[in-house]
Amino acid sequence: MAWEAPPLPDWVQHLNAHGDAVGGALNIVSLDPDDLLATARASTGLTDFGADTWRPHYAVLVEALQSEARLTTAGRLVARTELLRALRQRLLLAQAWARDPTILDEPVIAPVFVVGTGRSGTSLLHELLSLDPANRVPLTWELFHPGEAVGDEETVAAARAAGHEVHAFWADLQPAYAAMHHNDGDEPNECIFATMLEFLSDQWGGTYDIPTYSGHLVGADHTEAYRYHRRVLQTLGRARPPVEGGGWVLKAPSHLAQLRTLFAVYPDARVVQLHRDPLKTVPSTVSLMGTIRSMRCADVSVAGLAPLISLGYSLMLDDTMDARASGALPDDRFVDVRYADLLADPGSTLVGLCSRLGRLAPDDFAVTVADHVARRPKGAHGEHRYSLEDMGLDPARERERFRRYQRAYDVPDET
């Protein structure tokens, strides 16, 4: 049986029908690149977007959204708001840095990055690390609205409320999403929402079916995106700095493809790499991406996506292994964690991880972690069902593809 996108709620189907009835959503919601720029300027009263390094990526993205994504009315509304939010944040951040250039002197010392393929447990581990008060994590609302994070109390309160509502809206668009990925405005989130502001981010490529942009993303130099990422952290750190003796703990599966760039911008970084059976992560990633795209795009299919994700994961994992072995990546800056161990004994795994990072875990941290996991049992929001066969992938062939990786890190089979 082939994978199918979960059905959309009636209200979303009715909304999309409004667009269809007038010749398509493009007649209702504009994604004209110049109109978006003008609207962002008018809505903030600002004109400076900062250095123009982002503009080529923006141009490719907006063109792909208009010509390839097959956006529904709901999808065009979401795309317009996401583009405007990114443009507005660039304007607000440029203003903040111009008013107080010392923001960009804020230290970002030895940040820890949690990486791994999608669906390998990076979100869970990041969330558990956030339970240590010494670990400063970026919250969803901060990543959505970093330009307001350094504002007054009223501005910050409005940004927090908006961050929560925007993320909650995704589950309204597609209730099945809540069974796959939990988050809200006051919980930690991924670095992809910071690099979105450079318009060079897996968040754009993952949530829309835009192959031209996805190809651009693979071939582009991400250095400026990571530099902008650092400036976002400095801004958030000015608003709420890490506690004394603590530091930033960050997360995104997409870092796995950009580790050389990551270390070029953050030479003192530490990387925690999670390892999980790819025969589980590949179909889970494809199912998640298909579901997210179904919120925005018509006629979602994963037939072509599944083999690309499998190939991409194998290339990233093999490249990281080879680069760590050759010294192209600093192997002594990596800490490896098996997803199986994280699930079996999260408390001891987290305490051990702190020790391997050279950090002292808080008293009773193992108990704190175990209690948190018990309060958030897997499947609390429904069960996420998927399989390799549903994606058109052959299990035997996929097992052989990833055998070298599994042997290198002693990753147990889950199927």
C-alpha positions as CSV (number, residue, x, y, z in Angstrom):
1,M,0.0,0.0,0.0
2,A,1.5,3.4,-1.0
3,W,1.8,6.2,1.5
4,E,-1.0,8.8,1.4
5,A,-1.2,12.2,3.0
6,P,-3.6,12.3,6.0
7,P,-6.8,14.0,5.1
8,L,-7.0,17.8,5.8
9,P,-9.7,19.1,8.1
10,D,-12.9,20.3,6.5
11,W,-12.2,23.9,7.2
12,V,-8.9,23.8,5.3
13,Q,-10.6,22.0,2.4
14,H,-13.3,24.7,2.3
15,L,-10.7,27.5,2.4
16,N,-8.8,25.9,-0.5
17,A,-12.0,25.6,-2.4
18,H,-12.4,29.4,-2.2
19,G,-9.2,29.8,-4.1
20,D,-10.1,27.2,-6.7
21,A,-13.4,28.9,-7.3
22,V,-11.7,32.1,-8.5
23,G,-9.1,30.5,-10.8
24,G,-6.5,29.5,-8.2
25,A,-5.0,30.8,-5.0
26,L,-2.5,33.0,-6.9
27,N,-5.5,35.3,-7.6
28,I,-6.0,35.8,-3.9
29,V,-2.6,35.7,-2.2
30,S,0.4,37.5,-3.8
31,L,3.9,36.0,-3.7
32,D,5.4,38.7,-5.9
33,P,8.9,39.2,-4.5
34,D,8.8,43.0,-4.8
35,D,5.4,43.2,-3.2
36,L,6.7,41.2,-0.3
37,L,9.7,43.5,0.2
38,A,7.4,46.6,0.0
39,T,5.0,45.1,2.5
40,A,7.7,44.2,5.0
41,R,9.1,47.7,4.7
42,A,5.7,49.3,5.1
43,S,4.7,47.1,8.1
44,T,7.8,48.0,10.0
45,G,8.6,51.5,8.8
46,L,12.2,50.2,8.1
47,T,14.2,49.9,4.9
48,D,17.6,48.3,5.8
49,F,17.6,44.5,5.3
50,G,21.3,44.2,6.1
51,A,23.9,42.9,3.7
52,D,22.5,41.7,0.4
53,T,24.0,38.1,0.7
54,W,20.4,36.7,1.1
55,R,18.9,38.1,-2.1
56,P,20.0,35.4,-4.6
57,H,18.5,32.7,-2.3
58,Y,15.3,34.7,-1.8
59,A,14.9,35.1,-5.6
60,V,15.3,31.3,-6.2
61,L,13.0,30.5,-3.3
62,V,10.1,32.8,-4.3
63,E,10.3,31.7,-8.0
64,A,10.2,28.1,-7.0
65,L,7.2,28.7,-4.6
66,Q,5.3,30.3,-7.5
67,S,6.3,27.9,-10.3
68,E,6.8,24.5,-8.6
69,A,5.1,24.2,-5.2
70,R,1.4,23.8,-6.4
71,L,0.4,25.9,-3.4
72,T,-3.2,25.7,-2.2
73,T,-4.9,28.8,-0.8
74,A,-3.9,27.8,2.7
75,G,-0.4,27.1,1.4
76,R,0.0,30.5,-0.2
77,L,-1.2,32.2,3.0
78,V,1.3,30.3,5.0
79,A,4.1,30.9,2.5
80,R,3.3,34.6,2.4
81,T,3.4,34.9,6.2
82,E,6.6,32.9,6.5
83,L,8.3,35.1,3.9
84,L,7.1,38.3,5.4
85,R,8.1,37.1,8.9
86,A,11.7,36.5,7.7
87,L,11.9,39.8,5.9
88,R,10.5,41.7,8.8
89,Q,13.0,40.0,11.2
90,R,15.9,41.0,8.9
91,L,14.7,44.6,9.1
92,L,14.2,44.5,12.9
93,L,17.5,42.9,13.5
94,A,19.4,45.3,11.3
95,Q,17.8,48.1,13.3
96,A,18.7,46.6,16.6
97,W,22.3,46.1,15.5
98,A,22.6,49.6,14.2
99,R,21.2,51.1,17.4
100,D,23.5,49.0,19.6
101,P,26.5,47.5,17.7
102,T,27.8,45.9,20.9
103,I,25.1,43.2,20.6
104,L,27.4,41.6,18.0
105,D,30.2,41.5,20.6
106,E,28.2,39.1,22.7
107,P,30.2,35.9,23.3
108,V,29.1,32.5,21.9
109,I,31.6,30.2,23.6
110,A,31.9,26.5,22.8
111,P,28.3,26.0,21.7
112,V,27.0,22.4,21.6
113,F,25.2,21.3,18.5
114,V,23.0,18.2,18.5
115,V,23.0,16.6,15.0
116,G,21.8,13.5,13.3
117,T,19.6,12.5,10.5
118,G,16.0,13.6,10.7
119,R,13.9,11.5,13.1
120,S,16.9,10.2,14.9
121,G,16.0,11.7,18.3
122,T,17.6,15.1,18.0
123,S,14.5,16.9,19.2
124,L,14.1,14.6,22.2
125,L,17.8,15.0,23.2
126,H,17.7,18.8,22.8
127,E,14.6,19.0,24.9
128,L,16.1,16.9,27.7
129,L,19.4,18.9,27.6
130,S,17.2,22.0,28.1
131,L,16.2,20.7,31.5
132,D,19.7,21.7,32.7
133,P,19.5,25.4,33.7
134,A,23.1,25.8,32.5
135,N,22.1,25.0,28.9
136,R,20.8,28.0,27.0
137,V,18.5,26.8,24.2
138,P,16.7,29.0,21.6
139,L,13.0,28.8,22.1
140,T,10.5,28.7,19.3
141,W,9.2,32.2,19.8
142,E,12.8,33.6,20.0
143,L,13.7,31.9,16.7
144,F,10.5,33.2,15.0
145,H,10.9,36.7,16.4
146,P,14.6,37.4,17.3
147,G,14.2,41.0,16.4
148,E,11.6,41.5,19.1
149,A,13.5,39.5,21.7
150,V,15.5,42.7,22.6
151,G,12.4,44.8,22.8
152,D,10.5,46.1,25.8
153,E,8.3,43.9,28.0
154,E,5.1,44.5,25.9
155,T,7.0,43.7,22.6
156,V,8.5,40.5,24.1
157,A,5.1,39.3,25.4
158,A,3.5,39.9,22.0
159,A,6.3,38.0,20.2
160,R,6.0,35.1,22.6
161,A,2.2,34.9,22.0
162,A,2.7,35.0,18.3
163,G,5.4,32.3,18.3
164,H,3.1,30.0,20.1
165,E,0.1,30.7,17.9
166,V,2.0,30.3,14.7
167,H,3.4,26.9,15.7
168,A,0.0,25.8,17.0
169,F,-1.6,26.7,13.7
170,W,0.4,23.9,11.9
171,A,-1.4,21.3,14.0
172,D,-4.7,23.1,13.1
173,L,-3.8,22.8,9.4
174,Q,-2.9,19.1,9.7
175,P,-3.9,17.4,13.0
176,A,-1.8,14.4,12.1
177,Y,1.3,16.6,12.5
178,A,0.9,16.6,16.3
179,A,1.5,12.8,16.4
180,M,4.8,13.3,14.6
181,H,6.4,16.3,16.2
182,H,5.5,18.2,19.4
183,N,6.5,21.8,20.1
184,D,5.1,25.1,21.2
185,G,6.3,28.7,21.6
186,D,8.2,28.2,24.9
187,E,10.0,25.0,23.9
188,P,13.4,24.6,22.2
189,N,13.5,24.5,18.5
190,E,15.9,24.1,15.5
191,C,18.5,26.3,14.0
192,I,16.8,26.2,10.7
193,F,14.5,28.9,11.8
194,A,17.5,31.2,12.2
195,T,19.1,30.4,8.9
196,M,15.6,30.9,7.3
197,L,16.4,34.6,7.6
198,E,19.2,34.2,5.1
199,F,16.7,32.3,2.9
200,L,19.0,29.4,2.9
201,S,17.4,26.7,5.1
202,D,16.1,23.2,5.1
203,Q,12.9,24.7,6.6
204,W,12.1,26.1,3.2
205,G,13.1,23.1,1.2
206,G,11.5,20.6,3.6
207,T,8.1,22.1,3.9
208,Y,7.5,22.9,0.3
209,D,7.8,20.7,-2.9
210,I,10.3,23.1,-4.6
211,P,13.0,21.0,-6.3
212,T,14.8,23.9,-7.9
213,Y,15.3,25.5,-4.5
214,S,16.3,22.2,-2.9
215,G,19.0,21.8,-5.6
216,H,20.1,25.4,-4.9
217,L,20.3,24.6,-1.2
218,V,22.6,21.6,-1.8
219,G,25.0,23.5,-4.0
220,A,25.1,26.8,-2.1
221,D,27.8,28.1,0.2
222,H,26.1,28.3,3.6
223,T,28.8,30.4,5.3
224,E,26.7,33.6,5.4
225,A,23.7,31.6,6.8
226,Y,25.9,30.4,9.7
227,R,27.3,33.8,10.3
228,Y,23.8,35.2,10.4
229,H,22.9,32.3,12.7
230,R,25.6,33.4,15.1
231,R,24.4,37.0,15.0
232,V,20.9,35.8,15.9
233,L,22.4,33.9,18.9
234,Q,24.2,37.0,20.0
235,T,21.0,39.0,19.9
236,L,19.1,36.3,21.9
237,G,22.1,36.2,24.3
238,R,21.8,39.9,24.9
239,A,18.2,39.5,25.7
240,R,18.7,36.4,28.0
241,P,22.3,35.4,28.3
242,P,23.4,31.9,29.3
243,V,23.9,31.5,33.1
244,E,27.5,31.8,34.4
245,G,29.3,28.6,33.6
246,G,26.7,27.6,31.0
247,G,26.4,27.9,27.3
248,W,24.4,27.5,24.1
249,V,23.0,24.1,23.2
250,L,21.5,24.0,19.7
251,K,20.0,21.5,17.3
252,A,19.2,20.7,13.7
253,P,19.5,17.6,11.6
254,S,20.5,19.8,8.7
255,H,23.8,20.6,10.4
256,L,24.9,17.1,9.4
257,A,25.3,18.3,5.8
258,Q,27.2,21.5,6.8
259,L,29.6,20.4,9.5
260,R,32.6,21.9,7.8
261,T,30.8,25.3,7.6
262,L,29.6,24.9,11.1
263,F,33.2,24.5,12.4
264,A,34.4,27.3,10.2
265,V,32.0,29.7,11.9
266,Y,32.1,28.0,15.4
267,P,35.7,26.6,15.6
268,D,35.2,25.8,19.3
269,A,31.9,24.0,18.9
270,R,31.1,20.5,20.2
271,V,28.9,18.2,18.3
272,V,26.7,15.5,19.7
273,Q,25.8,13.1,17.0
274,L,22.8,10.8,17.5
275,H,22.7,7.4,15.8
276,R,19.5,5.6,14.9
277,D,18.6,2.8,12.5
278,P,18.2,4.5,9.1
279,L,15.5,2.0,8.2
280,K,13.4,3.8,10.7
281,T,14.6,7.4,10.2
282,V,14.2,7.4,6.4
283,P,10.5,6.4,6.2
284,S,9.7,8.5,9.2
285,T,11.3,11.6,7.7
286,V,9.5,11.0,4.4
287,S,6.2,10.6,6.1
288,L,6.7,13.8,8.1
289,M,7.8,15.8,5.1
290,G,4.8,14.5,3.1
291,T,2.5,15.4,5.9
292,I,3.9,18.9,6.3
293,R,3.8,19.5,2.6
294,S,0.2,18.4,2.5
295,M,-0.7,21.5,4.6
296,R,0.6,23.7,1.9
297,C,0.8,21.9,-1.5
298,A,-1.8,20.1,-3.6
299,D,-1.3,16.5,-4.9
300,V,1.5,15.6,-2.5
301,S,3.5,12.4,-3.5
302,V,6.5,10.9,-1.8
303,A,7.3,8.5,-4.7
304,G,10.3,10.6,-5.8
305,L,11.1,11.9,-2.3
306,A,11.8,8.6,-0.6
307,P,14.8,7.5,-2.7
308,L,16.3,11.0,-2.5
309,I,16.1,11.0,1.3
310,S,17.6,7.6,1.5
311,L,20.5,8.5,-0.8
312,G,21.0,11.8,0.9
313,Y,21.2,10.3,4.4
314,S,23.6,7.6,3.2
315,L,25.9,10.2,1.6
316,M,25.8,12.5,4.7
317,L,26.5,9.7,7.1
318,D,29.3,8.2,5.0
319,D,30.9,11.6,4.4
320,T,30.8,12.4,8.1
321,M,32.4,9.1,9.0
322,D,35.2,9.6,6.4
323,A,35.8,13.3,7.4
324,R,36.0,12.4,11.1
325,A,38.5,9.6,10.3
326,S,40.6,11.7,8.0
327,G,40.8,14.8,10.2
328,A,38.8,16.9,7.8
329,L,36.4,17.2,10.8
330,P,37.8,17.4,14.3
331,D,36.8,13.9,15.7
332,D,37.8,14.9,19.2
333,R,35.0,17.5,19.2
334,F,32.3,14.9,18.6
335,V,30.3,12.9,21.2
336,D,28.3,9.9,19.9
337,V,25.0,8.9,21.4
338,R,22.9,5.9,20.3
339,Y,19.1,6.5,20.1
340,A,18.6,3.0,21.6
341,D,20.5,4.1,24.7
342,L,18.6,7.3,25.0
343,L,15.3,5.5,24.9
344,A,16.3,2.6,27.2
345,D,17.7,4.8,30.0
346,P,17.4,8.5,29.3
347,G,18.5,9.7,32.7
348,S,21.8,7.8,32.7
349,T,22.4,8.6,29.1
350,L,22.0,12.4,29.8
351,V,24.2,12.3,32.8
352,G,26.9,10.4,30.9
353,L,26.6,12.9,28.0
354,C,27.2,15.8,30.3
355,S,30.3,14.1,31.6
356,R,31.6,13.5,28.1
357,L,31.0,17.2,27.3
358,G,33.1,18.1,30.3
359,R,30.0,19.5,32.1
360,L,28.8,18.7,35.6
361,A,25.2,17.5,35.5
362,P,22.8,19.0,38.1
363,D,22.0,17.1,41.2
364,D,19.3,14.4,40.5
365,F,19.5,15.2,36.8
366,A,18.9,11.6,35.9
367,V,15.6,11.6,37.9
368,T,14.6,14.9,36.4
369,V,15.1,13.6,32.9
370,A,13.3,10.3,33.6
371,D,10.4,12.1,35.1
372,H,10.1,14.4,32.1
373,V,10.1,11.5,29.7
374,A,7.4,9.8,31.7
375,R,5.2,12.9,31.5
376,R,5.6,13.0,27.7
377,P,5.1,9.4,26.6
378,K,5.5,8.5,23.0
379,G,2.2,8.4,21.2
380,A,0.5,10.8,23.6
381,H,-0.9,12.7,20.5
382,G,-1.5,9.7,18.4
383,E,0.6,7.1,16.6
384,H,2.8,7.9,13.7
385,R,2.5,5.0,11.2
386,Y,5.0,4.5,8.3
387,S,7.0,1.8,6.6
388,L,9.7,1.5,4.0
389,E,7.4,-0.6,1.8
390,D,4.8,2.2,1.8
391,M,7.5,4.5,0.5
392,G,8.4,2.1,-2.3
393,L,11.8,1.2,-0.8
394,D,13.2,-2.3,-0.5
395,P,14.2,-3.2,3.1
396,A,17.0,-5.5,2.0
397,R,18.6,-3.0,-0.3
398,E,18.3,-0.2,2.3
399,R,19.8,-2.4,5.0
400,E,22.8,-3.0,2.8
401,R,23.1,0.7,1.9
402,F,23.5,1.6,5.6
403,R,25.4,-1.4,6.9
404,R,28.8,0.3,7.1
405,Y,27.3,3.2,9.1
406,Q,25.5,0.8,11.5
407,R,28.7,-1.2,12.1
408,A,30.8,1.9,12.7
409,Y,28.6,3.1,15.5
410,D,27.0,-0.1,16.6
411,V,23.6,1.0,15.7
412,P,21.0,-1.8,16.3
413,D,18.3,-2.7,13.8
414,E,14.8,-1.6,14.8
415,T,13.1,-3.5,12.0
